[in-house]
Amino acid sequence: MFVTLEDETGTTNVIVWNRLIEKQQRELLGARLLTVYGVWQREVEVKHLVARRLVDHTRLLGSLMVESRDFH
C-alpha cells in the first residue's frame, strides 16, 4: 500500500507492506496523527519511506487544539 503523508514542509510517500498492514491495520486506517518509523529508499530523485512501525498519536490532538477566536 502506498500512503502519502503531508505536513507544512511537503509530502512524503510511504510504502506499507502487507505484513505490516496485517499487524497495524488499526493504526494505519484510524490515526489522525501518525508517526512512521522506517527506512528511506532512494532511486535517483525518487524517495520513499518504507514503513517498519506505525504509532497512532491521535490522542495527543486534544492537547494541540485551540478554540477558535473571533478578532472582530
PDB file of N, CA, C and O in Angstrom:
ATOM      1  N   MET A   1       0.853  -1.166   0.000  1.00  0.00           N
ATOM      2  CA  MET A   1       0.000   0.000   0.000  1.00  0.00           C
ATOM      3  C   MET A   1       0.900   1.232   0.000  1.00  0.00           C
ATOM      4  O   MET A   1       1.928   1.266   0.678  1.00  0.00           O
ATOM      5  N   PHE A   2       0.506   2.223  -0.757  1.00  0.00           N
ATOM      6  CA  PHE A   2       1.200   3.500  -0.753  1.00  0.00           C
ATOM      7  C   PHE A   2       0.355   4.502   0.027  1.00  0.00           C
ATOM      8  O   PHE A   2      -0.859   4.580  -0.156  1.00  0.00           O
ATOM      9  N   VAL A   3       1.007   5.260   0.892  1.00  0.00           N
ATOM     10  CA  VAL A   3       0.343   6.280   1.695  1.00  0.00           C
ATOM     11  C   VAL A   3       1.120   7.574   1.489  1.00  0.00           C
ATOM     12  O   VAL A   3       2.351   7.567   1.486  1.00  0.00           O
ATOM     13  N   THR A   4       0.420   8.665   1.320  1.00  0.00           N
ATOM     14  CA  THR A   4       1.073   9.963   1.220  1.00  0.00           C
ATOM     15  C   THR A   4       0.791  10.743   2.496  1.00  0.00           C
ATOM     16  O   THR A   4      -0.363  10.985   2.849  1.00  0.00           O
ATOM     17  N   LEU A   5       1.857  11.133   3.182  1.00  0.00           N
ATOM     18  CA  LEU A   5       1.737  11.962   4.381  1.00  0.00           C
ATOM     19  C   LEU A   5       2.118  13.384   4.012  1.00  0.00           C
ATOM     20  O   LEU A   5       3.014  13.610   3.200  1.00  0.00           O
ATOM     21  N   GLU A   6       1.423  14.343   4.622  1.00  0.00           N
ATOM     22  CA  GLU A   6       1.667  15.741   4.292  1.00  0.00           C
ATOM     23  C   GLU A   6       1.770  16.559   5.564  1.00  0.00           C
ATOM     24  O   GLU A   6       1.006  16.359   6.508  1.00  0.00           O
ATOM     25  N   ASP A   7       2.727  17.488   5.582  1.00  0.00           N
ATOM     26  CA  ASP A   7       2.814  18.474   6.648  1.00  0.00           C
ATOM     27  C   ASP A   7       3.174  19.814   6.017  1.00  0.00           C
ATOM     28  O   ASP A   7       3.094  19.971   4.799  1.00  0.00           O
ATOM     29  N   GLU A   8       3.569  20.777   6.841  1.00  0.00           N
ATOM     30  CA  GLU A   8       3.832  22.114   6.313  1.00  0.00           C
ATOM     31  C   GLU A   8       5.063  22.176   5.411  1.00  0.00           C
ATOM     32  O   GLU A   8       5.249  23.168   4.707  1.00  0.00           O
ATOM     33  N   THR A   9       5.907  21.143   5.412  1.00  0.00           N
ATOM     34  CA  THR A   9       7.113  21.149   4.576  1.00  0.00           C
ATOM     35  C   THR A   9       6.923  20.436   3.246  1.00  0.00           C
ATOM     36  O   THR A   9       7.769  20.552   2.360  1.00  0.00           O
ATOM     37  N   GLY A  10       5.828  19.702   3.090  1.00  0.00           N
ATOM     38  CA  GLY A  10       5.587  18.991   1.841  1.00  0.00           C
ATOM     39  C   GLY A  10       4.998  17.617   2.068  1.00  0.00           C
ATOM     40  O   GLY A  10       4.365  17.360   3.092  1.00  0.00           O
ATOM     41  N   THR A  11       5.213  16.726   1.096  1.00  0.00           N
ATOM     42  CA  THR A  11       4.641  15.384   1.173  1.00  0.00           C
ATOM     43  C   THR A  11       5.748  14.332   1.198  1.00  0.00           C
ATOM     44  O   THR A  11       6.864  14.559   0.731  1.00  0.00           O
ATOM     45  N   THR A  12       5.400  13.178   1.757  1.00  0.00           N
ATOM     46  CA  THR A  12       6.291  12.020   1.784  1.00  0.00           C
ATOM     47  C   THR A  12       5.489  10.799   1.382  1.00  0.00           C
ATOM     48  O   THR A  12       4.392  10.569   1.890  1.00  0.00           O
ATOM     49  N   ASN A  13       6.037  10.025   0.474  1.00  0.00           N
ATOM     50  CA  ASN A  13       5.403   8.771   0.073  1.00  0.00           C
ATOM     51  C   ASN A  13       5.895   7.658   0.987  1.00  0.00           C
ATOM     52  O   ASN A  13       7.098   7.493   1.188  1.00  0.00           O
ATOM     53  N   VAL A  14       4.959   6.901   1.535  1.00  0.00           N
ATOM     54  CA  VAL A  14       5.277   5.809   2.451  1.00  0.00           C
ATOM     55  C   VAL A  14       4.804   4.501   1.832  1.00  0.00           C
ATOM     56  O   VAL A  14       3.668   4.398   1.368  1.00  0.00           O
ATOM     57  N   ILE A  15       5.680   3.507   1.829  1.00  0.00           N
ATOM     58  CA  ILE A  15       5.321   2.162   1.389  1.00  0.00           C
ATOM     59  C   ILE A  15       5.040   1.336   2.635  1.00  0.00           C
ATOM     60  O   ILE A  15       5.879   1.249   3.531  1.00  0.00           O
ATOM     61  N   VAL A  16       3.855   0.728   2.690  1.00  0.00           N
ATOM     62  CA  VAL A  16       3.480  -0.136   3.811  1.00  0.00           C
ATOM     63  C   VAL A  16       3.214  -1.522   3.238  1.00  0.00           C
ATOM     64  O   VAL A  16       2.242  -1.725   2.510  1.00  0.00           O
ATOM     65  N   TRP A  17       4.078  -2.469   3.569  1.00  0.00           N
ATOM     66  CA  TRP A  17       3.930  -3.834   3.059  1.00  0.00           C
ATOM     67  C   TRP A  17       2.788  -4.556   3.760  1.00  0.00           C
ATOM     68  O   TRP A  17       2.411  -4.197   4.875  1.00  0.00           O
ATOM     69  N   ASN A  18       2.239  -5.578   3.103  1.00  0.00           N
ATOM     70  CA  ASN A  18       1.073  -6.313   3.608  1.00  0.00           C
ATOM     71  C   ASN A  18       1.262  -6.847   5.020  1.00  0.00           C
ATOM     72  O   ASN A  18       0.328  -6.811   5.821  1.00  0.00           O
ATOM     73  N   ARG A  19       2.447  -7.339   5.337  1.00  0.00           N
ATOM     74  CA  ARG A  19       2.691  -7.889   6.675  1.00  0.00           C
ATOM     75  C   ARG A  19       2.463  -6.833   7.761  1.00  0.00           C
ATOM     76  O   ARG A  19       1.878  -7.128   8.803  1.00  0.00           O
ATOM     77  N   LEU A  20       2.928  -5.600   7.515  1.00  0.00           N
ATOM     78  CA  LEU A  20       2.730  -4.529   8.487  1.00  0.00           C
ATOM     79  C   LEU A  20       1.268  -4.092   8.517  1.00  0.00           C
ATOM     80  O   LEU A  20       0.742  -3.760   9.580  1.00  0.00           O
ATOM     81  N   ILE A  21       0.613  -4.089   7.368  1.00  0.00           N
ATOM     82  CA  ILE A  21      -0.817  -3.748   7.332  1.00  0.00           C
ATOM     83  C   ILE A  21      -1.601  -4.716   8.204  1.00  0.00           C
ATOM     84  O   ILE A  21      -2.475  -4.298   8.964  1.00  0.00           O
ATOM     85  N   GLU A  22      -1.300  -5.996   8.102  1.00  0.00           N
ATOM     86  CA  GLU A  22      -1.996  -7.001   8.910  1.00  0.00           C
ATOM     87  C   GLU A  22      -1.773  -6.773  10.398  1.00  0.00           C
ATOM     88  O   GLU A  22      -2.697  -6.944  11.193  1.00  0.00           O
ATOM     89  N   LYS A  23      -0.561  -6.391  10.784  1.00  0.00           N
ATOM     90  CA  LYS A  23      -0.239  -6.196  12.197  1.00  0.00           C
ATOM     91  C   LYS A  23      -0.739  -4.867  12.739  1.00  0.00           C
ATOM     92  O   LYS A  23      -1.089  -4.773  13.916  1.00  0.00           O
ATOM     93  N   GLN A  24      -0.778  -3.833  11.896  1.00  0.00           N
ATOM     94  CA  GLN A  24      -1.079  -2.495  12.392  1.00  0.00           C
ATOM     95  C   GLN A  24      -2.170  -1.803  11.585  1.00  0.00           C
ATOM     96  O   GLN A  24      -2.100  -0.599  11.342  1.00  0.00           O
ATOM     97  N   GLN A  25      -3.159  -2.553  11.177  1.00  0.00           N
ATOM     98  CA  GLN A  25      -4.244  -2.000  10.367  1.00  0.00           C
ATOM     99  C   GLN A  25      -4.992  -0.895  11.107  1.00  0.00           C
ATOM    100  O   GLN A  25      -5.355   0.118  10.509  1.00  0.00           O
ATOM    101  N   ARG A  26      -5.221  -1.084  12.394  1.00  0.00           N
ATOM    102  CA  ARG A  26      -5.953  -0.079  13.177  1.00  0.00           C
ATOM    103  C   ARG A  26      -5.209   1.261  13.158  1.00  0.00           C
ATOM    104  O   ARG A  26      -5.821   2.307  12.944  1.00  0.00           O
ATOM    105  N   GLU A  27      -3.908   1.228  13.377  1.00  0.00           N
ATOM    106  CA  GLU A  27      -3.125   2.460  13.361  1.00  0.00           C
ATOM    107  C   GLU A  27      -3.124   3.094  11.971  1.00  0.00           C
ATOM    108  O   GLU A  27      -3.304   4.303  11.832  1.00  0.00           O
ATOM    109  N   LEU A  28      -2.924   2.280  10.963  1.00  0.00           N
ATOM    110  CA  LEU A  28      -2.832   2.782   9.593  1.00  0.00           C
ATOM    111  C   LEU A  28      -4.123   3.450   9.137  1.00  0.00           C
ATOM    112  O   LEU A  28      -4.089   4.528   8.545  1.00  0.00           O
ATOM    113  N   LEU A  29      -5.247   2.822   9.407  1.00  0.00           N
ATOM    114  CA  LEU A  29      -6.523   3.328   8.893  1.00  0.00           C
ATOM    115  C   LEU A  29      -7.227   4.295   9.835  1.00  0.00           C
ATOM    116  O   LEU A  29      -8.075   5.071   9.396  1.00  0.00           O
ATOM    117  N   GLY A  30      -6.887   4.264  11.132  1.00  0.00           N
ATOM    118  CA  GLY A  30      -7.630   5.065  12.088  1.00  0.00           C
ATOM    119  C   GLY A  30      -6.931   6.301  12.614  1.00  0.00           C
ATOM    120  O   GLY A  30      -7.586   7.181  13.173  1.00  0.00           O
ATOM    121  N   ALA A  31      -5.626   6.395  12.453  1.00  0.00           N
ATOM    122  CA  ALA A  31      -4.881   7.501  13.056  1.00  0.00           C
ATOM    123  C   ALA A  31      -5.131   8.814  12.321  1.00  0.00           C
ATOM    124  O   ALA A  31      -5.154   8.864  11.092  1.00  0.00           O
ATOM    125  N   ARG A  32      -5.316   9.866  13.099  1.00  0.00           N
ATOM    126  CA  ARG A  32      -5.389  11.215  12.533  1.00  0.00           C
ATOM    127  C   ARG A  32      -4.044  11.916  12.657  1.00  0.00           C
ATOM    128  O   ARG A  32      -3.770  12.881  11.944  1.00  0.00           O
ATOM    129  N   LEU A  33      -3.202  11.422  13.571  1.00  0.00           N
ATOM    130  CA  LEU A  33      -1.835  11.908  13.741  1.00  0.00           C
ATOM    131  C   LEU A  33      -0.961  10.665  13.843  1.00  0.00           C
ATOM    132  O   LEU A  33      -1.048   9.924  14.822  1.00  0.00           O
ATOM    133  N   LEU A  34      -0.121  10.433  12.843  1.00  0.00           N
ATOM    134  CA  LEU A  34       0.597   9.170  12.706  1.00  0.00           C
ATOM    135  C   LEU A  34       2.098   9.406  12.615  1.00  0.00           C
ATOM    136  O   LEU A  34       2.558  10.262  11.859  1.00  0.00           O
ATOM    137  N   THR A  35       2.860   8.637  13.397  1.00  0.00           N
ATOM    138  CA  THR A  35       4.315   8.608  13.267  1.00  0.00           C
ATOM    139  C   THR A  35       4.689   7.338  12.529  1.00  0.00           C
ATOM    140  O   THR A  35       4.189   6.256  12.838  1.00  0.00           O
ATOM    141  N   VAL A  36       5.575   7.477  11.549  1.00  0.00           N
ATOM    142  CA  VAL A  36       6.043   6.322  10.781  1.00  0.00           C
ATOM    143  C   VAL A  36       7.541   6.170  11.016  1.00  0.00           C
ATOM    144  O   VAL A  36       8.318   7.090  10.762  1.00  0.00           O
ATOM    145  N   TYR A  37       7.932   4.999  11.504  1.00  0.00           N
ATOM    146  CA  TYR A  37       9.345   4.652  11.622  1.00  0.00           C
ATOM    147  C   TYR A  37       9.674   3.736  10.466  1.00  0.00           C
ATOM    148  O   TYR A  37       8.911   2.817  10.165  1.00  0.00           O
ATOM    149  N   GLY A  38      10.804   3.973   9.809  1.00  0.00           N
ATOM    150  CA  GLY A  38      11.139   3.141   8.672  1.00  0.00           C
ATOM    151  C   GLY A  38      12.501   3.440   8.101  1.00  0.00           C
ATOM    152  O   GLY A  38      13.348   4.053   8.750  1.00  0.00           O
ATOM    153  N   VAL A  39      12.698   2.998   6.874  1.00  0.00           N
ATOM    154  CA  VAL A  39      13.971   3.131   6.176  1.00  0.00           C
ATOM    155  C   VAL A  39      13.732   3.874   4.867  1.00  0.00           C
ATOM    156  O   VAL A  39      12.797   3.562   4.129  1.00  0.00           O
ATOM    157  N   TRP A  40      14.587   4.862   4.583  1.00  0.00           N
ATOM    158  CA  TRP A  40      14.470   5.603   3.337  1.00  0.00           C
ATOM    159  C   TRP A  40      14.970   4.773   2.176  1.00  0.00           C
ATOM    160  O   TRP A  40      16.009   4.118   2.263  1.00  0.00           O
ATOM    161  N   GLN A  41      14.225   4.806   1.093  1.00  0.00           N
ATOM    162  CA  GLN A  41      14.602   4.139  -0.152  1.00  0.00           C
ATOM    163  C   GLN A  41      14.744   5.238  -1.203  1.00  0.00           C
ATOM    164  O   GLN A  41      13.790   5.962  -1.487  1.00  0.00           O
ATOM    165  N   ARG A  42      15.937   5.354  -1.773  1.00  0.00           N
ATOM    166  CA  ARG A  42      16.188   6.425  -2.750  1.00  0.00           C
ATOM    167  C   ARG A  42      16.619   5.828  -4.078  1.00  0.00           C
ATOM    168  O   ARG A  42      17.492   4.962  -4.132  1.00  0.00           O
ATOM    169  N   GLU A  43      16.002   6.300  -5.137  1.00  0.00           N
ATOM    170  CA  GLU A  43      16.381   5.920  -6.502  1.00  0.00           C
ATOM    171  C   GLU A  43      16.382   7.200  -7.320  1.00  0.00           C
ATOM    172  O   GLU A  43      15.322   7.753  -7.615  1.00  0.00           O
ATOM    173  N   VAL A  44      17.555   7.669  -7.685  1.00  0.00           N
ATOM    174  CA  VAL A  44      17.755   8.918  -8.411  1.00  0.00           C
ATOM    175  C   VAL A  44      17.054  10.044  -7.645  1.00  0.00           C
ATOM    176  O   VAL A  44      17.513  10.419  -6.567  1.00  0.00           O
ATOM    177  N   GLU A  45      15.965  10.586  -8.169  1.00  0.00           N
ATOM    178  CA  GLU A  45      15.281  11.686  -7.488  1.00  0.00           C
ATOM    179  C   GLU A  45      14.012  11.247  -6.772  1.00  0.00           C
ATOM    180  O   GLU A  45      13.297  12.083  -6.219  1.00  0.00           O
ATOM    181  N   VAL A  46      13.720   9.955  -6.773  1.00  0.00           N
ATOM    182  CA  VAL A  46      12.506   9.442  -6.126  1.00  0.00           C
ATOM    183  C   VAL A  46      12.874   8.911  -4.749  1.00  0.00           C
ATOM    184  O   VAL A  46      13.794   8.105  -4.609  1.00  0.00           O
ATOM    185  N   LYS A  47      12.141   9.374  -3.726  1.00  0.00           N
ATOM    186  CA  LYS A  47      12.387   8.923  -2.361  1.00  0.00           C
ATOM    187  C   LYS A  47      11.088   8.380  -1.778  1.00  0.00           C
ATOM    188  O   LYS A  47      10.022   8.972  -1.942  1.00  0.00           O
ATOM    189  N   HIS A  48      11.196   7.254  -1.101  1.00  0.00           N
ATOM    190  CA  HIS A  48      10.062   6.659  -0.394  1.00  0.00           C
ATOM    191  C   HIS A  48      10.526   6.271   0.998  1.00  0.00           C
ATOM    192  O   HIS A  48      11.697   5.954   1.207  1.00  0.00           O
ATOM    193  N   LEU A  49       9.612   6.297   1.940  1.00  0.00           N
ATOM    194  CA  LEU A  49       9.883   5.783   3.274  1.00  0.00           C
ATOM    195  C   LEU A  49       9.208   4.421   3.370  1.00  0.00           C
ATOM    196  O   LEU A  49       7.987   4.323   3.245  1.00  0.00           O
ATOM    197  N   VAL A  50       9.992   3.370   3.591  1.00  0.00           N
ATOM    198  CA  VAL A  50       9.443   2.023   3.748  1.00  0.00           C
ATOM    199  C   VAL A  50       9.146   1.842   5.231  1.00  0.00           C
ATOM    200  O   VAL A  50      10.063   1.791   6.051  1.00  0.00           O
ATOM    201  N   ALA A  51       7.867   1.744   5.571  1.00  0.00           N
ATOM    202  CA  ALA A  51       7.435   1.708   6.967  1.00  0.00           C
ATOM    203  C   ALA A  51       7.842   0.409   7.646  1.00  0.00           C
ATOM    204  O   ALA A  51       7.730  -0.676   7.075  1.00  0.00           O
ATOM    205  N   ARG A  52       8.314   0.545   8.875  1.00  0.00           N
ATOM    206  CA  ARG A  52       8.636  -0.603   9.719  1.00  0.00           C
ATOM    207  C   ARG A  52       7.721  -0.663  10.943  1.00  0.00           C
ATOM    208  O   ARG A  52       7.418  -1.739  11.458  1.00  0.00           O
ATOM    209  N   ARG A  53       7.287   0.522  11.400  1.00  0.00           N
ATOM    210  CA  ARG A  53       6.406   0.589  12.572  1.00  0.00           C
ATOM    211  C   ARG A  53       5.566   1.853  12.478  1.00  0.00           C
ATOM    212  O   ARG A  53       6.047   2.894  12.031  1.00  0.00           O
ATOM    213  N   LEU A  54       4.304   1.757  12.901  1.00  0.00           N
ATOM    214  CA  LEU A  54       3.374   2.882  12.891  1.00  0.00           C
ATOM    215  C   LEU A  54       2.920   3.154  14.317  1.00  0.00           C
ATOM    216  O   LEU A  54       2.658   2.226  15.081  1.00  0.00           O
ATOM    217  N   VAL A  55       2.828   4.434  14.670  1.00  0.00           N
ATOM    218  CA  VAL A  55       2.372   4.807  16.007  1.00  0.00           C
ATOM    219  C   VAL A  55       1.242   5.820  15.861  1.00  0.00           C
ATOM    220  O   VAL A  55       1.404   6.861  15.223  1.00  0.00           O
ATOM    221  N   ASP A  56       0.097   5.502  16.459  1.00  0.00           N
ATOM    222  CA  ASP A  56      -1.077   6.378  16.434  1.00  0.00           C
ATOM    223  C   ASP A  56      -0.976   7.375  17.586  1.00  0.00           C
ATOM    224  O   ASP A  56      -1.003   6.982  18.752  1.00  0.00           O
ATOM    225  N   HIS A  57      -0.860   8.655  17.264  1.00  0.00           N
ATOM    226  CA  HIS A  57      -0.784   9.714  18.275  1.00  0.00           C
ATOM    227  C   HIS A  57      -2.051  10.567  18.289  1.00  0.00           C
ATOM    228  O   HIS A  57      -2.022  11.704  18.758  1.00  0.00           O
ATOM    229  N   THR A  58      -3.151  10.038  17.787  1.00  0.00           N
ATOM    230  CA  THR A  58      -4.403  10.793  17.719  1.00  0.00           C
ATOM    231  C   THR A  58      -4.796  11.356  19.081  1.00  0.00           C
ATOM    232  O   THR A  58      -5.327  12.463  19.163  1.00  0.00           O
ATOM    233  N   ARG A  59      -4.540  10.602  20.150  1.00  0.00           N
ATOM    234  CA  ARG A  59      -4.926  11.047  21.498  1.00  0.00           C
ATOM    235  C   ARG A  59      -4.268  12.370  21.879  1.00  0.00           C
ATOM    236  O   ARG A  59      -4.785  13.090  22.733  1.00  0.00           O
ATOM    237  N   LEU A  60      -3.146  12.697  21.262  1.00  0.00           N
ATOM    238  CA  LEU A  60      -2.443  13.944  21.568  1.00  0.00           C
ATOM    239  C   LEU A  60      -3.083  15.159  20.906  1.00  0.00           C
ATOM    240  O   LEU A  60      -2.780  16.292  21.281  1.00  0.00           O
ATOM    241  N   LEU A  61      -3.947  14.950  19.946  1.00  0.00           N
ATOM    242  CA  LEU A  61      -4.549  16.077  19.230  1.00  0.00           C
ATOM    243  C   LEU A  61      -5.372  16.972  20.139  1.00  0.00           C
ATOM    244  O   LEU A  61      -5.418  18.185  19.934  1.00  0.00           O
ATOM    245  N   GLY A  62      -6.021  16.398  21.137  1.00  0.00           N
ATOM    246  CA  GLY A  62      -6.826  17.198  22.056  1.00  0.00           C
ATOM    247  C   GLY A  62      -6.010  18.283  22.732  1.00  0.00           C
ATOM    248  O   GLY A  62      -6.504  19.392  22.937  1.00  0.00           O
ATOM    249  N   SER A  63      -4.765  17.980  23.083  1.00  0.00           N
ATOM    250  CA  SER A  63      -3.923  18.971  23.742  1.00  0.00           C
ATOM    251  C   SER A  63      -3.376  20.008  22.760  1.00  0.00           C
ATOM    252  O   SER A  63      -2.893  21.061  23.178  1.00  0.00           O
ATOM    253  N   LEU A  64      -3.447  19.723  21.475  1.00  0.00           N
ATOM    254  CA  LEU A  64      -2.962  20.663  20.466  1.00  0.00           C
ATOM    255  C   LEU A  64      -4.048  21.600  19.957  1.00  0.00           C
ATOM    256  O   LEU A  64      -3.747  22.666  19.421  1.00  0.00           O
ATOM    257  N   MET A  65      -5.300  21.214  20.120  1.00  0.00           N
ATOM    258  CA  MET A  65      -6.400  22.010  19.580  1.00  0.00           C
ATOM    259  C   MET A  65      -6.649  23.240  20.439  1.00  0.00           C
ATOM    260  O   MET A  65      -6.580  23.190  21.667  1.00  0.00           O
ATOM    261  N   VAL A  66      -6.938  24.332  19.767  1.00  0.00           N
ATOM    262  CA  VAL A  66      -7.271  25.571  20.453  1.00  0.00           C
ATOM    263  C   VAL A  66      -8.649  26.008  19.985  1.00  0.00           C
ATOM    264  O   VAL A  66      -9.076  25.693  18.874  1.00  0.00           O
ATOM    265  N   GLU A  67      -9.319  26.724  20.836  1.00  0.00           N
ATOM    266  CA  GLU A  67     -10.635  27.242  20.489  1.00  0.00           C
ATOM    267  C   GLU A  67     -10.496  28.317  19.415  1.00  0.00           C
ATOM    268  O   GLU A  67      -9.534  29.086  19.411  1.00  0.00           O
ATOM    269  N   SER A  68     -11.449  28.361  18.522  1.00  0.00           N
ATOM    270  CA  SER A  68     -11.486  29.399  17.508  1.00  0.00           C
ATOM    271  C   SER A  68     -11.734  30.741  18.188  1.00  0.00           C
ATOM    272  O   SER A  68     -12.577  30.848  19.079  1.00  0.00           O
ATOM    273  N   ARG A  69     -10.991  31.767  17.759  1.00  0.00           N
ATOM    274  CA  ARG A  69     -11.180  33.090  18.358  1.00  0.00           C
ATOM    275  C   ARG A  69     -11.632  34.064  17.286  1.00  0.00           C
ATOM    276  O   ARG A  69     -11.137  34.044  16.159  1.00  0.00           O
ATOM    277  N   ASP A  70     -12.572  34.911  17.648  1.00  0.00           N
ATOM    278  CA  ASP A  70     -13.092  35.915  16.732  1.00  0.00           C
ATOM    279  C   ASP A  70     -12.442  37.253  17.081  1.00  0.00           C
ATOM    280  O   ASP A  70     -12.643  37.771  18.179  1.00  0.00           O
ATOM    281  N   PHE A  71     -11.675  37.807  16.166  1.00  0.00           N
ATOM    282  CA  PHE A  71     -10.960  39.051  16.434  1.00  0.00           C
ATOM    283  C   PHE A  71     -11.705  40.284  15.934  1.00  0.00           C
ATOM    284  O   PHE A  71     -11.121  41.366  15.872  1.00  0.00           O
ATOM    285  N   HIS A  72     -12.966  40.148  15.580  1.00  0.00           N
ATOM    286  CA  HIS A  72     -13.730  41.303  15.082  1.00  0.00           C
ATOM    287  C   HIS A  72     -14.314  42.094  16.203  1.00  0.00           C
ATOM    288  O   HIS A  72     -14.986  43.098  15.965  1.00  0.00           O
TER     289      HIS A  72
END
